[in-house]
Amino acid sequence: MRRFPRAPSLNGMKKALLAATVVASALTASLVVAPAASASGWDLPWSDGHRHDRHAIPFTEAAVTAGADGSYTLTWNAKGTKRVEIKANGKVVAKGGAQGRAVVKGLPAADRQWFDFKPARGEGLRLADRLITLEGTANFRDAGGYRTTNGQWVKMGEIYRSDALNKLTANDLAKLQRLRVKTVFDLRMQDERTKDADKVPAGAKYVVADVFAGSPSFQTMPKSPDEAVKSMIDAEKTMVSGDGGKKAYTQVFEGIQNDRSRSVLFHCTAGKDRTGWANATLLTALGVPQETVMADYLASNDYRKAANDAILSHLPAAQAAVYKPLLDVRPEYLNSGYDEVKATYGTFDRYLRNGLGIDARELKDLKRDLLVG
């Protein structure tokens, strides 16, 4: 376990901010259910002319949660249908009415256990637990599995987000290869990449997309919790309007659009800030409600809890109070990114178009590629 020095330093601040201590976690994940309507207020082309008829996905809620004992808890709510049948490995493992909950046990071990939710009427869903359990990461998870404002769902198994990859084991790398990870975007700074070089699965393309390249962010050590919070808010703004951020996230979106063989992975060190904005941007662009995007962002506090607690436990109380805001994800951090979008671009679709180079046709293609229903 790394022990942080009692005397804070700029390098120590960066390490704390980026949560370089990665501890494997056994946390389980559940799908965050999107509300039926968005309260985001963004000027976005949510509707692409998709018609919602009897073939549309009726599920307003659906979740797969893996238990520590190898069981899986399945929950669902499907409007307009009387029966729901759920299969795993081609066999029916649960069934019920329009709304239900089931615990499934005794399934064989798998890299990732998938469940097919099939309603009596309309399209089904293919879902898994969001967390990808690896020996060398704590915050590796699926970016999909969320419902959009128009009733579509973001596909799972296509885009992944993660913390640092430098501690991946041989078993982890083999697992990622089986999960078809084809492109890895490294959002970290040069000193991070040099010190803790990525390990990527065989055959995957490695791409440097340095979000803070050329940025003055984190050049001074915060002296108080308030200064730490301000540094995080300012950093979020830099991700949106800084040259490094615009270039990096443009690279990520181009990679997602171009790599049709999937899967695409983007990561930083803790998988919460630079990675958090990448995923928030993707989900918002796809039409996921802002409340759901926020819940996905804040989930890093749960996945990273063991790592963060370990870091803070080795610090004097006064120093821990300064470091904690750097290790957290908080609503005001993500909201500052959205505020910067409004201040700089006016609307989110203009940020996509003018900041990241995603025009209406490309956005439509992205939705067609990553959404079901």
C-alpha positions as CSV (number, residue, x, y, z in Angstrom):
1,M,0.0,0.0,0.0
2,R,1.5,3.3,-1.0
3,R,1.9,5.7,1.9
4,F,1.5,9.4,1.1
5,P,4.0,11.8,2.7
6,R,2.9,14.0,5.5
7,A,4.2,17.1,3.6
8,P,2.0,17.7,0.6
9,S,3.7,18.3,-2.8
10,L,2.5,19.1,-6.3
11,N,3.4,15.6,-7.4
12,G,1.6,14.1,-4.4
13,M,-1.5,16.3,-5.2
14,K,-1.6,14.9,-8.7
15,K,-1.3,11.4,-7.5
16,A,-4.1,11.9,-5.1
17,L,-6.2,13.7,-7.6
18,L,-5.7,10.9,-10.1
19,A,-6.0,8.2,-7.5
20,A,-3.0,6.3,-8.6
21,T,-3.4,3.7,-6.0
22,V,-5.7,1.2,-7.7
23,V,-7.3,-1.5,-5.5
24,A,-9.4,-4.3,-7.0
25,S,-13.0,-4.0,-5.9
26,A,-15.7,-6.6,-5.5
27,L,-18.4,-3.9,-5.7
28,T,-21.4,-5.0,-7.7
29,A,-23.2,-2.7,-10.2
30,S,-26.8,-2.1,-11.0
31,L,-28.2,-0.3,-14.0
32,V,-29.2,3.3,-13.2
33,V,-32.7,3.6,-14.6
34,A,-33.5,6.7,-16.7
35,P,-36.6,8.7,-16.0
36,A,-39.2,8.7,-18.7
37,A,-38.5,12.3,-19.6
38,S,-35.5,14.5,-19.5
39,A,-35.1,17.5,-17.4
40,S,-31.7,18.4,-18.9
41,G,-32.9,21.5,-20.7
42,W,-30.2,21.0,-23.4
43,D,-30.9,21.9,-27.0
44,L,-30.2,18.5,-28.4
45,P,-31.5,16.6,-31.4
46,W,-33.0,13.9,-29.2
47,S,-35.4,12.7,-31.8
48,D,-34.0,11.3,-35.1
49,G,-37.4,10.4,-36.5
50,H,-37.6,7.0,-34.8
51,R,-41.1,5.7,-34.6
52,H,-42.2,4.1,-31.4
53,D,-44.7,1.3,-32.4
54,R,-45.4,-2.2,-31.0
55,H,-41.8,-3.2,-31.9
56,A,-40.2,-0.6,-29.6
57,I,-38.6,-1.6,-26.4
58,P,-41.3,-1.6,-23.6
59,F,-38.8,-1.6,-20.7
60,T,-38.7,1.6,-18.7
61,E,-36.5,-0.1,-16.1
62,A,-34.1,-3.1,-16.3
63,A,-31.2,-4.1,-14.2
64,V,-28.7,-6.9,-13.7
65,T,-26.8,-6.9,-10.4
66,A,-24.1,-9.5,-9.7
67,G,-23.8,-10.7,-6.1
68,A,-20.6,-11.7,-4.3
69,D,-22.0,-15.3,-4.0
70,G,-22.2,-15.7,-7.8
71,S,-26.0,-15.0,-7.9
72,Y,-27.6,-12.4,-10.2
73,T,-30.6,-10.2,-9.2
74,L,-32.8,-9.2,-12.2
75,T,-35.3,-6.5,-12.0
76,W,-37.6,-5.1,-14.7
77,N,-40.6,-2.9,-15.6
78,A,-42.1,-3.3,-19.0
79,K,-45.1,-1.2,-19.9
80,G,-47.8,-2.6,-22.2
81,T,-46.9,-6.3,-21.9
82,K,-48.2,-9.0,-19.7
83,R,-45.2,-11.4,-19.6
84,V,-41.5,-11.1,-19.5
85,E,-39.1,-14.1,-20.0
86,I,-35.4,-13.9,-19.3
87,K,-32.8,-16.2,-20.7
88,A,-29.1,-16.8,-19.9
89,N,-26.9,-19.1,-22.0
90,G,-30.0,-19.9,-24.1
91,K,-32.1,-21.2,-21.3
92,V,-35.0,-19.6,-19.4
93,V,-33.8,-18.6,-16.0
94,A,-36.7,-16.3,-14.9
95,K,-40.1,-15.2,-15.9
96,G,-42.9,-13.0,-14.6
97,G,-45.3,-10.2,-15.4
98,A,-44.8,-6.7,-16.6
99,Q,-42.9,-5.8,-13.4
100,G,-40.8,-8.2,-11.5
101,R,-37.7,-9.3,-9.6
102,A,-35.8,-12.6,-9.7
103,V,-32.6,-14.0,-8.2
104,V,-30.7,-16.4,-10.4
105,K,-28.1,-18.8,-9.0
106,G,-26.0,-21.7,-10.2
107,L,-24.9,-20.3,-13.5
108,P,-21.5,-21.4,-14.8
109,A,-18.6,-19.0,-14.5
110,A,-18.2,-16.6,-17.4
111,D,-16.1,-13.6,-18.3
112,R,-19.4,-11.8,-18.3
113,Q,-22.9,-13.2,-17.8
114,W,-25.5,-11.9,-20.2
115,F,-29.2,-12.0,-19.8
116,D,-31.8,-11.6,-22.6
117,F,-35.0,-9.8,-21.4
118,K,-37.8,-10.7,-23.7
119,P,-41.3,-9.2,-23.4
120,A,-44.4,-10.8,-24.8
121,R,-44.8,-7.6,-26.9
122,G,-42.1,-5.4,-28.4
123,E,-38.3,-5.7,-28.6
124,G,-36.1,-7.2,-25.9
125,L,-32.9,-6.2,-24.2
126,R,-29.6,-7.8,-23.7
127,L,-28.0,-6.8,-20.4
128,A,-25.2,-7.7,-18.0
129,D,-23.9,-6.3,-14.8
130,R,-22.2,-3.0,-15.5
131,L,-19.0,-3.8,-13.6
132,I,-16.3,-5.7,-15.4
133,T,-14.4,-7.5,-12.6
134,L,-10.6,-7.5,-13.2
135,E,-7.8,-8.2,-10.8
136,G,-6.0,-4.9,-11.6
137,T,-8.8,-2.3,-11.7
138,A,-11.5,-1.0,-9.5
139,N,-13.6,1.2,-11.9
140,F,-13.8,-0.7,-15.2
141,R,-17.4,-0.7,-16.3
142,D,-19.7,-0.7,-19.3
143,A,-20.8,2.7,-20.7
144,G,-24.1,1.3,-21.9
145,G,-27.3,-0.1,-20.5
146,Y,-29.1,3.2,-20.1
147,R,-32.5,4.3,-21.4
148,T,-32.8,7.4,-23.5
149,T,-35.5,10.0,-23.4
150,N,-37.2,8.6,-26.4
151,G,-37.3,5.0,-25.1
152,Q,-34.3,3.6,-26.8
153,W,-31.4,1.9,-24.9
154,V,-27.6,2.3,-25.2
155,K,-26.1,-1.0,-26.2
156,M,-23.9,-2.8,-23.7
157,G,-20.6,-4.5,-24.6
158,E,-19.6,-1.7,-27.1
159,I,-17.9,1.1,-25.0
160,Y,-16.0,0.7,-21.8
161,R,-14.6,3.2,-19.3
162,S,-11.9,2.5,-16.7
163,D,-9.3,3.6,-14.3
164,A,-5.6,2.9,-14.8
165,L,-4.5,-0.2,-16.8
166,N,-0.9,-0.5,-15.6
167,K,-1.8,-3.2,-13.0
168,L,-3.7,-5.5,-15.4
169,T,-2.7,-9.1,-15.0
170,A,-2.2,-11.7,-17.7
171,N,-5.7,-13.0,-16.8
172,D,-7.1,-9.5,-17.2
173,L,-5.5,-8.9,-20.6
174,A,-6.8,-12.3,-21.8
175,K,-10.3,-11.4,-20.6
176,L,-10.3,-8.0,-22.3
177,Q,-9.2,-9.7,-25.5
178,R,-12.2,-12.0,-25.3
179,L,-14.4,-9.0,-24.7
180,R,-13.2,-7.6,-28.0
181,V,-11.4,-4.5,-26.7
182,K,-9.9,-3.2,-30.0
183,T,-9.0,0.4,-29.2
184,V,-7.7,1.9,-26.0
185,F,-7.7,5.7,-25.5
186,D,-5.3,6.9,-22.8
187,L,-6.5,10.2,-21.4
188,R,-3.6,10.7,-19.0
189,M,-0.8,13.2,-18.9
190,Q,2.7,12.4,-20.1
191,D,4.2,11.9,-16.6
192,E,1.4,9.4,-15.7
193,R,1.9,7.5,-18.9
194,T,5.6,7.3,-18.4
195,K,5.4,6.2,-14.7
196,D,2.5,3.8,-15.1
197,A,2.5,2.6,-18.7
198,D,-0.7,1.0,-20.0
199,K,-1.0,-2.7,-20.5
200,V,-3.3,-3.4,-23.4
201,P,-4.7,-6.6,-24.7
202,A,-3.0,-8.3,-27.7
203,G,-4.1,-6.8,-31.0
204,A,-5.6,-3.6,-29.5
205,K,-4.7,-0.2,-30.8
206,Y,-3.3,2.2,-28.2
207,V,-4.0,5.9,-28.7
208,V,-2.7,8.8,-26.5
209,A,-5.5,11.4,-26.0
210,D,-4.0,13.7,-23.4
211,V,-6.9,15.8,-22.0
212,F,-4.7,18.2,-20.1
213,A,-1.9,18.6,-22.7
214,G,-0.7,22.2,-22.6
215,S,-3.1,23.0,-19.7
216,P,-2.0,24.9,-16.6
217,S,-4.3,22.8,-14.5
218,F,-3.0,21.5,-11.2
219,Q,0.2,23.5,-11.2
220,T,-0.2,24.6,-7.6
221,M,-1.1,22.6,-4.5
222,P,-4.4,23.6,-3.0
223,K,-4.0,24.7,0.6
224,S,-7.6,24.2,1.8
225,P,-10.7,22.1,0.9
226,D,-12.3,25.1,-0.8
227,E,-9.2,25.5,-3.0
228,A,-9.3,21.8,-3.8
229,V,-12.9,22.0,-4.9
230,K,-12.1,25.0,-7.0
231,S,-9.2,23.2,-8.7
232,M,-11.6,20.4,-9.6
233,I,-14.2,22.7,-11.0
234,D,-11.6,24.6,-13.0
235,A,-10.2,21.4,-14.3
236,E,-13.7,20.3,-15.5
237,K,-14.0,23.5,-17.4
238,T,-10.6,23.0,-19.0
239,M,-11.8,19.6,-20.2
240,V,-14.5,21.3,-22.1
241,S,-12.9,24.4,-23.5
242,G,-9.1,23.7,-23.3
243,D,-7.3,22.8,-26.5
244,G,-6.1,19.5,-25.1
245,G,-9.6,18.5,-24.0
246,K,-11.2,19.4,-27.3
247,K,-8.5,17.4,-29.2
248,A,-8.6,14.4,-26.9
249,Y,-12.4,14.0,-26.8
250,T,-12.5,14.5,-30.6
251,Q,-10.1,11.6,-30.9
252,V,-12.3,9.5,-28.6
253,F,-15.4,10.2,-30.6
254,E,-13.7,9.6,-33.9
255,G,-12.5,6.3,-32.6
256,I,-15.9,5.3,-31.4
257,Q,-17.3,6.2,-34.8
258,N,-14.6,4.5,-36.8
259,D,-14.1,1.3,-34.9
260,R,-17.1,-0.7,-35.9
261,S,-15.5,-3.9,-34.8
262,R,-15.7,-2.7,-31.2
263,S,-15.0,-2.6,-28.3
264,V,-13.6,0.9,-27.5
265,L,-12.1,1.7,-24.1
266,F,-11.2,5.1,-22.7
267,H,-9.6,5.6,-19.4
268,C,-7.5,7.9,-17.2
269,T,-6.0,7.0,-13.8
270,A,-9.0,6.9,-11.5
271,G,-11.6,6.6,-14.2
272,K,-13.7,9.4,-12.7
273,D,-12.9,12.9,-14.0
274,R,-11.4,12.9,-17.5
275,T,-13.1,9.6,-18.1
276,G,-16.2,10.8,-16.4
277,W,-16.6,13.8,-18.8
278,A,-15.9,11.5,-21.8
279,N,-18.8,9.2,-20.8
280,A,-21.1,12.1,-19.8
281,T,-20.6,13.6,-23.2
282,L,-21.3,10.3,-24.9
283,L,-24.4,9.6,-23.0
284,T,-25.7,13.1,-23.3
285,A,-25.1,13.0,-27.1
286,L,-27.0,9.7,-27.3
287,G,-30.0,11.3,-25.5
288,V,-29.7,9.8,-22.0
289,P,-31.4,12.1,-19.4
290,Q,-29.1,14.3,-17.4
291,E,-30.2,12.7,-14.1
292,T,-29.0,9.4,-15.4
293,V,-25.8,10.8,-16.7
294,M,-25.2,12.3,-13.2
295,A,-25.9,9.0,-11.5
296,D,-23.4,7.2,-13.7
297,Y,-20.8,9.9,-13.0
298,L,-21.3,9.8,-9.2
299,A,-21.1,6.0,-9.2
300,S,-17.3,6.3,-9.2
301,N,-17.6,7.3,-5.5
302,D,-18.8,3.8,-4.9
303,Y,-16.4,1.9,-7.1
304,R,-13.5,3.9,-5.8
305,K,-14.4,3.9,-2.2
306,A,-11.9,1.3,-1.0
307,A,-9.1,3.0,-2.9
308,N,-10.0,6.5,-1.7
309,D,-10.4,5.3,1.9
310,A,-7.0,3.7,1.8
311,I,-5.4,6.9,0.6
312,L,-7.1,9.1,3.2
313,S,-6.4,6.8,6.1
314,H,-2.7,7.4,5.8
315,L,-3.0,11.2,5.9
316,P,-3.3,13.6,8.9
317,A,-6.8,14.9,9.3
318,A,-6.0,18.4,8.0
319,Q,-4.3,17.1,4.9
320,A,-7.0,14.5,4.3
321,A,-9.6,17.3,4.3
322,V,-7.7,18.9,1.4
323,Y,-7.2,15.6,-0.5
324,K,-10.8,14.4,-0.2
325,P,-12.3,16.8,-2.7
326,L,-9.6,15.7,-5.2
327,L,-10.6,12.0,-4.8
328,D,-14.3,12.6,-4.9
329,V,-16.7,13.1,-7.8
330,R,-19.3,15.6,-6.9
331,P,-22.3,17.1,-8.8
332,E,-20.8,20.5,-8.8
333,Y,-17.8,19.1,-10.7
334,L,-19.8,17.7,-13.6
335,N,-22.2,20.6,-13.6
336,S,-19.3,23.0,-14.1
337,G,-18.5,21.1,-17.3
338,Y,-22.1,21.6,-18.5
339,D,-21.9,25.3,-17.4
340,E,-18.7,25.7,-19.5
341,V,-20.5,24.2,-22.5
342,K,-23.3,26.8,-22.1
343,A,-20.9,29.7,-21.6
344,T,-18.6,28.7,-24.5
345,Y,-20.9,27.1,-27.0
346,G,-24.5,28.1,-25.9
347,T,-25.9,24.6,-26.4
348,F,-24.7,21.0,-26.2
349,D,-25.2,20.2,-29.8
350,R,-23.0,23.2,-30.7
351,Y,-20.4,21.9,-28.4
352,L,-20.6,18.6,-30.2
353,R,-20.4,20.3,-33.6
354,N,-18.0,23.2,-33.0
355,G,-15.9,21.7,-30.1
356,L,-15.7,18.1,-31.1
357,G,-16.5,18.2,-34.8
358,I,-19.6,16.0,-34.6
359,D,-22.1,17.2,-37.2
360,A,-25.8,16.2,-37.4
361,R,-25.1,13.3,-39.8
362,E,-22.3,11.9,-37.6
363,L,-24.5,12.2,-34.5
364,K,-27.3,10.4,-36.3
365,D,-24.9,7.6,-37.4
366,L,-23.6,7.4,-33.8
367,K,-27.1,6.9,-32.5
368,R,-28.0,4.3,-35.1
369,D,-24.8,2.4,-34.2
370,L,-25.1,2.5,-30.4
371,L,-28.8,2.6,-29.7
372,V,-31.4,-0.2,-29.8
373,G,-35.1,0.1,-30.0
